[in-house]
Amino acid sequence: MVATESPPRRAPAAAKPRVPVRPVTSRPSVWYLLPAGLFFGFFAAFPLVLVVYLSFTEWAGIGNPEIAGFDNWVRLFSDQRILDATQTTLIFTVLGWATQTPMALLIGVWAAGPQRNRAILSSIFFLPLLLSSAAVALMWNRLLDPYYGLAAEMGPFRNILGTGSGALAAIVFVVGWQFIPFHTLLYQAAARNIPQVLYDAATVDGANRWDMFWHITLPQLRNTIITSSTIMVVGSLTFFETVLLLTNGGPGTSTYILPFEMYIQGFRSFQFGYASAIATVLVVVATAVSLVIVKFSGFAKMRSTLEGM
């Protein structure tokens, strides 16, 4: 028998590394955006475009608008009442932020704690948030009336609505009384999300409550402070019903702010073109302020302040 050699065996081929297969996730259809898109377009985008168009027209609310070119804009930047209203709006915004932010922050941090009766007291404190701005303004208008209101029995506050500085302070107080609870909710929710381990470590190191507040609580609430401040500043450019029902812009024109001036020009003087120019400026300013706050505060990076993240 003739011996035959068996063919040499080939070395097994190296196994190819397996590429992990990512699970296939189906994205929602673009049609899901249709309801929100229609709502935004009909109630936000279209009115905004219409207001910008009306700012270049003369219109009394009846008939067809007549093109007026830049007449409304030239008048806007040379109107002394607008300059005075802008100054009052700036003062109102600064005072509102300076009074609401510290109080809302402190009450929110307290409400996030384990104190007894905290839930009951918080519920009572949040009641003004459930009321409409018109109801709140009417209520305080009656309470601050110098003849038959609560202010008539309060001596130095009896004529608080009769002076320019007092009336503006009253508006700041009433707006804060209503909306501090809203910002308190923001700080309360954020304070509850601060990891307890940070406070435990600080306690071991001998830190007191004041040190914990300044070096743990306050830095952890940085993003919430930015959010709350943005809402306050932008919101101050939309108030007019509080001024209308509480002081009616008085005494004189000392509490005329830009939103109230827009209302006066549109619904009392029937100069809707000029009022639209003021409204356009308010939209631009509110948007610019929001972008500036987000840009220079670093909030746009959306970095978490939680430990290890």
Order of alpha helices (4+ residues) and beta strands (2+ residues): alpha-alpha-beta-beta-alpha-alpha-alpha-alpha-alpha-alpha-alpha-alpha-alpha-alpha-alpha
